[in-house]
Amino acid sequence: MSNNETLILKKKLLATGIRIGTQVKTKFMKQFITKANPEGLYMLNINLILERIQIGAKFINRINAEEIIVCSGKEYAVTPIEKFCELTGAKKILGRFMPGTLTNPSLPYYIEPKLVLISDPQIDSQAVKEATNAGIPIIGVANTDNVTSNLDLIIPANNKGRKSLATIYWLLAQEVLINAGKLSHNEKIRYEIDDFETKTVGDDANQV
């Protein structure tokens, strides 16, 4: 990607709010923060966001896609995860993460993935706890207010906004496919960021 293309991409990404954090800064996320904006919201470093997404894609490609689970209890993460799993072949767990999923072999829904990808360490705390106990590596999208002590790889980003979550998974899916040799650096995946975004009833009404 040329310098000009990189600048265009960054400008596009900034418009999605991907780097906008919260008014809280944890010691775990301090390294990814550049400054606070006039409203008191901490801002994440866009270069580090992109760098960690690339590292995450390489991590993901070391493992068979069917042995990766992507989970989230966040409503806005539903469509992003569905699209990501459609493109990469990873498995999804949406909504409540059932206790024992990764730790109790006697349960009918017990699974043994090789990697867990979560969207929010706080919302997805049950998945983080079980993956940690089972010794399964965890990649997590984390905002400025998150505690990330149990994550093996942090992807710093706004994990609260719809557009931002869509952008994170869109970027990650694209990098995974490029790293896997299924997409060239000059190609784009068949979906746009908007296709990754979770829509609500209000959105549908506004489109009529």
RARAMO-V459480 format. One record per run of one state. SS is the DSSP state (H for helix, E for strand, - for the rest). FROM is the first residue (numbers start at 1). TO is the last residue. If there is no record, write none. Layout:
SS|FROM|TO + SS|FROM|TO
This chain:
-|1|2 + H|3|14 + -|15|19 + E|20|20 + -|21|29 + H|30|32 + E|33|36 + -|37|41 + E|42|44 + -|45|45 + H|46|61 + -|62|64 + H|65|67 + E|68|72 + -|73|74 + H|75|88 + -|89|90 + E|91|94 + -|95|114 + E|115|118 + -|119|124 + H|125|134 + -|135|136 + E|137|142 + -|143|152 + E|153|156 + -|157|161 + H|162|179 + -|180|192 + H|193|196 + -|197|200 + H|201|207 + -|208|208
